[in-house]
Structure formats: C-alpha cells, structure tokens
Amino acid sequence: MERLRALRGLFACVGCMPRRTRRRERSRVSSPVPTCAVTLLLQRLQDHEGDRAQAYCELESALREADSRPPCGVVNRLLAEVSRDLTAAQGVTDNIRTAASNVLVALARTHLTLVMAELQGHLKAMGDASKETVLITLSKLFSTYAPQCIPFVWLTLAGLRSVVGQVRSGQTLRIACAVVKQWLGGVKIRLSSGKQCPWPATEKEQIYENLHELLFSMVKNWQDCQEEEDKQAVLGAVAAMLAVLLQEELHREQVWEQLLWLVHPCQEVQDTCRMAKSLTIFLEALQGIECLIPKDRFQDITSAVFCQLYDNTKQHSEAGASVRGMSKLLWPRLLLFVVPAEYTGMLIPVSRCIQALSEREDLTGRRIEDLDPHFISSVFQGPMLTPQTLLARLLVVAGSPVAGSELQAAALLLMQKLHRRFHRAVGAMWAVEIPLLLQCLEGKEESFSDTAEFECRLLKFLRASLDTIEDEAWTEALSCELSQRLSSSASSSGEKSFLYKALGTVLGACKGVFFVQEKLLQHLEEANMEESSEAQGMISLLSHAAESNFQTVLATLTTFASRLCKGWKARISRHKKMELDSRRAHATRSALMLAHGSLALRASKEQLLAHLEGDIVGNILMLYSCSCRDLQNNLALVQSITEFSSAFHAVGDSSCFNPSLKGKLLEILMGLLKKYYSGIPVSPVPFKVVLALEQLSKLKPSFESKDMREMLVLCFKNIVTHPSAEVMLKIRKSQQAAQYLQLQQRSLKALGRLMAVLLETEPTRGFFQNIVHRSMTSDNMWERKRALQTCSQLLAICEELHRGDACEHFGSLVGLLAPLTCDPMPTSRQLAVTCLDSLLRIQAKANNRVIETGDIRSLCEGLYACSVISQLQTSSKIAGIVCKNFPLERTVDFMLAIKETIRRAKGVRVRAAGKWMTTFLQMHGKDICRDVQPILYILRSCTSSAQQSTFVPFLCQAVVILTRCHTEVMVDNFSRLLGPTDSETWKRIRKFCLQRWSQ
C-alpha cells in the first residue's frame, strides 16, 4: 500500500494519473451540501467577486467538513485558481497568499496526491515571493499529515535541491532549511522507531541518494553565507541531514568527509560563541545515534575546536603541531566558557567534551599547577579561574529553571566530573548526591517533579557541601563571589532569584558576625524594593541566612529598620524628609515587614519566645507606623501578622500571647476591614485579613465573644455581602474576571477556616444569625451563592466538631434552604442540598437516630434540569425526606423562615417555599396543635407580601390542611374580628371559610 502511494505521487509529479485511480476518485461522490458550497465559493473566486481572502477562508472551512470530498474536476479548477495567486509576481497580498496556502492544506485531507504534485511543480519554476509560500505550505502539510507525507519524501528532497540552486540568502533560505529539518525529523523518527520501513529498498536508496545530493548542494551553494541567521539555519539543516545519514553504516564514511564543515565556516568570526553554536548543532545531531567518531576524525575536530578557542596565529600553529596533547590543553580552556552568562548555551557541549576527555585520561583530577606551564599562561589569560568562581556559576545554572533541565543537568555533571577542582572534601558526598539531583531533573523521582522542590533540594545540597568543607575562608570567598554576581545581575535576570537564595544559604553557613552583617547591609542598601522580584529575593536571602544566624540577621534588620524610621516625625531637612517619604523607602518598609514575618517562621521555639513581641512585632509596627499605608504596606502588614502568629502557634499551647498586643493587632485588622468594605470592589486585603485573623484567633488567650461577633460581621460583609450584583456583572465582563473570582473563592474558604477556629470556643447562635440568615434571601443571586458556600462550610465544621447546638437552627435553616433548591444558579441548588444533608446528619447524630427514607444527595441530578417543573418535583421529593426527620419543636422557626422568603424572594423560589410548607403541613398537621395559632398568624402576615399572587394557592392549601386537622381552633380564629392591617386577600379567605362552615 505504501509503495502504491509513492507510485501515485510519482505519476502526479509527471502530470498523469493511472486510469483506474482517476476513475475511482471520480466515483467518490460525497454529500451534496459540502460539494455545492465548494463549487459556489470556487465560482466566486473565478469571477473575482468579493474579498478573495474571505472567500478562501470560507472555502477552507467547507473543505474541512467531515463529509466534504469535491470531485476531481472541481479540484483541478481549484488548484489552477490557487496556483495563480501563489505564483503571481504582483497584485496579490500576503493575506491572500496565506489564505490560498491554507486552502491547499485543507484540500490535502482528501486529495493529498494532487496537492503534492502541484507543490512539487512550483518548487522548480516560480518567483521568489511564491517560493516562500510554497515552502510554508509544505511545512503545514507535514505538520498536519505527517504519516501520509512520508511516501513523498524523496520527491520533496529533489524539489528542495532545485530551490538550493536558485536561492542564496534571506528569508526563503531560512524557510527552506526549516522545511528540511522538519521533514527529515519525521524520517529519522520513522527509521529509528523499529516499525516496518515505509519504503521498498530501491526507493529507500533513492531517498539517501537525493539526501546526499541535497547535502552537497547546500555545502556548495550556501557555505559562504554572510548573515549569521542564514548561517545558523544552514547549520541546522545540515545537522538534520547528518542525523539521518549516520543511521546507515554504508553512508557514514561519506558523512565524515562533510563533518568538519560544521566548524570551519566560523573560523573568521571573532566571537567564539559562534563556534559553540556550531558544535552544539553537531552534538545534537549525533544525540541518540550509536556511532563512534573515527579516531583520526576526532583529532581533526578537536584541532578545529582548539583553533577556535585560541585567537592568535602562534597558538593555531602550536595546536596543529600537537594534536596528541590537545586534550590536555582543551579542557581547562573550555572551563573559561562556563563562567560568563552569555556563554550559558555552551554548557551542554562543554560538559560532553569534558566528559569525553575525562574518560580518555584522568585530567579533571589534576591540579592546574601540574600541567605544562608553557600552556598555562596562554590558557588562563586574565583573572585566575578560582574554584568559587566556577562553582558559583554552575550552581546558578543548576538552580535556574529558565535554563531548562538539559542545561541544569550539564552544570551538575560538570560539578561531579571536576569535584577535585573545587575542594578535596566533597568527592564522596557529591558522588552520592549529584546523581540523585540528576534523577530529579530526569523525572525519575515523582516526589521531586516540582521546580520549587528541586530548588530546595539543591540548596540543601549546597549547605551540606559547605558543612562538609568546614573551611571558613573558602565559604566566605564563595559568598563574596555570589555577592558580586548578585550585585551585577539585572533585576530582569532569570537567575537572580536563585542567586538570592544561594547567597543566603552560604551566609547562613558563615560564622563571622561582622562579615555576615556587612554583606546583608550591602544588599539591603543596593536592592530596589519597588520591584517585587528584588523585594522577594531580599526576603528569601534574609530567611535563608537566618537558618543558622538568626540573631545576626535580626540585629541587622533592626538596625536597618531604625534608619528608615529615624526622624520620621521629627524636624529634619527637606532632603531627608523626601528620602524617607519616597516610594522606594515605603517599598523597603513593606519588604522589611515581610522579612520579619518570614524570619519568625524560621526561628526556633527559644528564639521566637525571646524575640517575638519586643523585636519582631515591635519592628513591624514601627515600620507600619512610618509607612504611607497604601495597598502594598497594608498587605505587607497583614502578611507579617499571619506569619508570626502561625509561627507562635506552632511552638505549642503552653505559650500565651500578650493580650494587650493581641487586642492592638485585632484593632488594626478590623480597621482595614472597615476601610476596604466601602472602597475597592474586589481587593486582596480582606482575604489576607481573614487569613491573619484565623492565625491570630488560634493564640491564647481567646478573643472575647463581643470581639468575635464583630469580627464575623465585618468578615461577612467584606466577603459574602460584598460585592453587589451590579459590581459582579462588571467584574464578570472585565479582563481580570478569572483573577477576581478566584480571589473570592479563596476568601470564602479562608472565612470557613476562621469559623472553624472560632467555633472551638463560641456557641453557634451568633454564626448562623449574624452570617447565614441575612444573605440567603438576598435579591443578589451571587450573594446567595456565597452565603450558601459559607453555610455549607459552617455545617461541615459543626458536624466535624460534633456541635449538637447547631440543631437549634434546624427549623430556620430548612425554611431558608428549601426555596434555594430551586435557585436560578445550579451551583446554589447543589449547595442548598449539601447544607440540608449536613443538617440532617447533625440532627441524627445529636439524637442518636438514623436518617429515615434515604440520602437526599441521590436526588441532586434532578435539580440540574433546565425545566422548572422538574426542579420543583425534585425539590418536593427532598422536602418529603427532610420533613420526615423534622423536629416538631422547630415548626415556628421553619414557618418564620418561609415567611421571610415569601417577603423577599421571587418566582420559582416562592413556589418552592409554598411546596415545602404544604408538604410539611400535610405530613405533620395533626401533630402541631400548640403551634396552630402562631402558624395562622404567620400565614395571615404573608398575604401582605408583594409575591402574594404566587403564594396564594399554597396559602389556601395550608388553610385547608389546618382546618381539616384543627377545625375548632381555625373556626375560633376566623370568627374573631378583622384587624386594621389585614389584607384584602386574607379577608376573602376568611369570608370563604366562614361561609363554608356555616353551611
């Protein structure tokens, strides 16, 4: 079958088609709709009607329909029309050419042979403009139909050879190289996959022959490219061809003849980084191929590389004369290309070169002084390559995720191979630890797939190495090297984040107090805290340094904070005042507040108890008092309170936090909640405040009940009541909608955790009355949803804590939740059922009973129906289960809640409330004798509601049920005189009932 496809491609390229094939293609008639659409659109193109680009786009969509297969006659006309636009020298815009190209790709889904034939013809005779479009189309075809394109490889290679002969430079050359890399990448995968070869032996040989001819044609025509982009594109294409040719033993000898070409074109370029790119391409081409370079060729390559590294004539001549000693000279010179950041890309080839050289001779373990002094002076021109300089660079690359796992692995491998170059003490430890780090990068350990976890492990490896070395001077020299790199790095550098942490880790291992303080103060003064990356980096530096130098770091922070706040309210010069009031100064204060919180998390129990209230909290409040109290300052304060409260709680319940200080912190946090409630529509401050209150509430002694109630009300207003429906609509239409909604969900979860903490000491009454009841009947459906989320969390906490006092609210909660089973929002309906289910379980556990008639969660599916009738029917079924387990002493609470819903709700929710009420009365009407009068009063007041027209049928049904069960009580109540506030509806109901009874 594959051979037949190749033959069809050959016939198409020479302009003919086997008769049986043509007949078969003509006989394939698809559904008339797509074919008609294609024909009409083609007619528009031929008649030059309307926008051609738009017509092509519509044609592309029609061709991509699953049942679209236009007949060959239409296809031939279409190919002719598209070709005119592709090959037109002028008058055709790029948009039209791109649209025409996309049509060919869509058409290839059903007529790949014809499309390939058309493109192969254009490769040989066309203008420069159309060359690019045709090549791009070939690339799209392979991306879309790679397996189907494989049989056309040898024809495509032949066509590309003609392009190489016509083009000398520019965009077309680079696109042609990209097509070569793309198609040959597919060929390489197919050949190395182990599957059956898609070509017969003769055709496979033809592919290799065309590939050799294309390779030699590229070398001949494109080896003198002047533009660097062109040169690198050619090198990439040549490497791709080598990767295929090297898989066949018969073709390898011819390949080695071309191998040095990868390096030699760069000999005139002064920047040796060009050589590194060439070498990298070659090494990547050889990756995965089990093929050893012949010894004589290896020496030639080594000589060429060495000549690139030495940039004067004398060194070139020496290198050529001493090929045998090349490896002794090459590896130390290669190390110089590891240190500068601009040569980061060389790490992979350098690592491979050094690994290969070290396997031939034990060179990496030799001290520099042991090498031939004649070459040392030429190799190490400029500053000496110290162990700390090299280690700092390799650590930074290994810890930088932006470098990529391959570069990170190369850096670690270099460290392992050159361990004696760093320090004699690390050999045994690195032999064990570095392979484990490499496994993490390769994904062999699932627990370390995360970048942050790998970084943490790398820093632990660094600290363990320093502890193994136990050399203060060596460690200080490494910290100086890292410090210098940090100071010279741009804030946008991807490596700077790890540099901060690495320097902090090394300073944590230093024992000299003055040395550590000097370095910390240097970077505190240098850092521009207005940039969040620098502020976060400085915080991480201080935190890591505090691991073993807590006292030193805290003292340094206190000194620096005092400088920022000194003279804030005193009489000082205008210049000093402006300096202290600058944006940078306020940003620095925010960063220092965060640093103190982070420091508290790193402190031991003894350190925290000794320094928390006076130093850590004192410094934070001092910095906040001197700040401008903008969003950044407020967030920093709240975050620091969260962190030091969490740290203090973690040391154990035996410790008591200063009550007056705790009250002051609560006052500050409550003030922020009041400030932001009426301000910004959605702000992260309330969310952060709730997190801080959660941690602060865990500290002993507990807050007073009054403070807790006020705290809950303010949190509820900020998170559940706010924002309004109008603001929510604006938020959902904004570009930050996802960010805002995510913040809301996180805030609701934080409120749930805060309630869990407070419920450990407080009764549930204040929670349900002050939080849940107010918003469940709100007109704002988003507020109702947030209230339901809060209620579900609260009930889940009560169930977990075995809080039976939650049953006191059974009646009112059921009355409020019942109508919400038919809420317009599906999520709210689901949450209402979740709350009812939790309430039933709490009730059953409190009374040591089993829930009767099953699990209401099994009925949830019916609530997702779009039909209101289906929703009401499902709601009624749930009502039957809940009412079966209803404690009758909560009847009046239930009816009052129903009344509240009728007073404020609309539409289906009112009908759902009526159904639940009548279901309850039908089930328990005979058993509620003492509650008939209050119920009748509640029903009487319901008739004054704005929704009375919807509720009247249920009201009448309720009156009938009560009359049937308690006739005397009902007659006695209706016989009394009407009150001045009775509505007309109630008067008519009363009159009707009295007339019926009189009969």
Secondary structure, DSSP 8 states (H G I E B T S, - for coil): -HHHHHHHHHHHHTT---HHHHHHHHH----HHHHHHHHHHHHHHHTT-S-HHHHHHHHHHHHTSTT----HHHHHHHHHHHHHHHH-SSS--HHHHHHHHHHHHHHHHHHHHHHHHHHHHHHHS--HHHHHHHHHHHHHHHHHSHHHHGGGHHHHHHHHHHHHHH--SSHHHHHHHHHHHHHHHHHHHHHHS-S--SS-HHHHHHHHHHHHHHHHHHHHHHTT--SHHHHHHHHHHHHHHHHHHTTSHHHHHHHHHHHGGGTGGGTT-S-THHHHHHHHHHHHHHTT------HHHHHHHHHHHHHHH--SHHHHHHHHH-STTHHHHHHHHHHTTTSSGGGGGGHHHHHHHHHHHHHHS--TTS-GGGS-HHHHHHHS-SS---HHHHHHHHHHHHT-GGG-HHHHHHHHHHHHHTHHHH-GGGHHHHHHHHHHHHHHHHT--GGG-SHHHHHHHHHHHHHHHHHHH--HHHHHHHHHHHHHHHHHS-TT-TTHHHHHHHHHHHHHH---HHHHHHHHHHHHHH--TTSHHHHHHHHHHHHHHTTT-HHHHHHHHHHHHHHHHTTSSS---HHHHHHHTSHHHHHHHHHHHHHHHHHHHHS-HHHHHHHIIIIIIHHHHHHHHTS---HHHHHHHHHHHHHHHHHHHHT-TT----HHHHHHHHHHHHHHHHHHHTS-SS-HHHHHHHHHHHHHHTSSS---HHHHHHHHHHHHIIIII-S-HHHHHHHHHSTTHHHHHHHHHHHHHHHHHHHHHHTTTS-SHHHIIIIIHHHTT-S-HHHHHHHHHHHHHHHHHHHHTT-GGGGGGHHHHHHHHHHHTT-SSHHHHHHHHHHHHHHHHHHHHHTT---TT--GGGGGGGGG-S-HHHHHHHHHHHHHHHHHT--GGGHHHHHHHHHHHHHH--THHHHHHHHHHHHHHHHHGGG-GGGHHHHHHHHHHHTTSTTHHHHHHHHHHHHHHHHHH-HHHHHHHHHS---TT--HHHHHHHHHHHHHHH-
